[in-house]
Amino acid sequence: MSNRLFQGIVYQMKDAVDRVVGVVDENAAVIACSDLTMIGSVRAGVMNDTPTGEVVKLDGYTYHYCGQGKRAEYAVFVGGTDEAAMRYAAMAAVALQNVKQYFDEKYDRVNFIKNVVLDNILPGDVYAKARELHFSSDVIRVVLLVRIVSGNEISALDIISELFPDKQKDFVFNISETDTVIVKEIRQGIDLRDVEKLAGSIVDILESEHYIKAVVGIGTTVTGIKELATSFKEAQVALEVGKVFDTEHSIITYDNLGIARLIYQLPTTLCEMFLKEVFKKGSIDSLDQETLFTIQRFFENNLNVSETSRGLFVHRNTLVYRLEKIKKLTGLDLREFDHAIVFKVALMVRKYLDSNPTKY
């Protein structure tokens, strides 16, 4: 239990009660008190395996013992031994017990979600624990994984947590020094672009206000608690695939990975065989940077020769000559849709292999 949380409540009672109000822990040490000079002192003989709910008058103070089990975990004390002191102690005990319960439940909920996301909890225990923590299991959620690429020593967790004030619906926690997970509750029918805008605002705030560069992977939206682990894994895949195929963007969504997701899951031996089969006539290494740039622009313009030539500021015949050169070197005519698809996939496979994957 946070001593500061108790202290904040106790200190607010000071004027209303007009008596000393405090809390002792299981070792009889004063951990919160309206009289600041008493904090840290030990009240000898106060905590002697006293049952929860017991009220004891001792050395001019009234003690109300509190806890979840039979044995009291802490005690609230009020100056005086009269009837008013007993009422004040009872009211203070109720207030602090509610605050403690809220604090503990909140802490347990974050740990629970973290264990679910990391797949560290048995499937059969998920819904039982969810009911115990009054956790709604039928709402739609999505997992965002924020990875710090570079920046200063400021805690990204603290910054991101401030952006999600509703701690009952949204959960933020770290899983490593660089990775922060956000479990975000969303409304029915929300557009994926809205989630991407949210991720973009997080990246912008981290960079513009705190000089922290970050990327965000977004999993698919899920209904139910157990599926959060799947959304998290998808967010991880989105970041890993984006690191290879989409290095220019800071927001990578699993649903938008397309064929890159398939290539990323292939063994490297299969990828190498594919490249050898596609480029039987000539190696992809025979293409210079200018040719590869031309190919990229040609694909971006949907295989439209006129649009590509205008974008490259070259004559149409010059572009046709370059495409013929590519056909001669590789045996693939990029003006034909089927050949273009094969070449596009081959370029992505080559990029994947250049990233030095460890899968075989």
C-alpha angles and dihedrals in degrees: 000000000000111000089203090059091054091044093054093054095042093049091052089056092056098090096036095052099032090207136092109278122184149148130233123198128224089282092054092249116143105244098170132017141159085228100066093198090067095058110112096020121120122236101214116221095010101109107048103145089291113178120250113264094027119135117210132181113212135162094344096314135098115224125201111194120218139185147116097256135046093276117066116249095196141350135227115218133194128191112257136034100234128110092268090056090053091052092047091049091049093050093046090049092053092048095048093043090055091048091049092048091051092048094048093045091049091050092047091049092056092048090046093052091045091053091047093049093048090045091240097135129074113254091235092056097050100082094037090055091043091056091047091054094042088243116168109233101181101066127100118256138171131201121227120190114204113198120192110223098179139338148109131307096273113122109253088198092064092047095048093044090059089057091061107051096166098087092176094063107024126050128198125185142148125248096178141355091278104028126077122180124213119194103195126191111218136188125258112273097013114160118246088231089066090058089049090051089052090051089048092053090052091052092046094050093048092050103037099040103028105021092238118142114211143166126210129213117200124204126202122281113262138190116217133033102260091057091063088084089059093049090050093051089049090052088052091050090048091057094045094047091044090053088061106033107019108037094148095065129071095198116064121179121199092220091057098050093095117173091352088074090056094048092049090058095051122101114251093238090059091048092052091050090051093054092049091051094047096047100041091135097048141351123261085231089072090072115094125218094261091055093047090050090052090051091050093052091045090056092045089055093051095252091301108151096196095049092046094050090051091049091050092043091233132124116267091241090054091056091046089052091052091049090050088051090053090049091051093049099043107018091238123118106208091199088071112080097222092049091047092053092051092048093048092051091046091054090051092048090051090050090050092052091047088059088067100237116196097215120109 
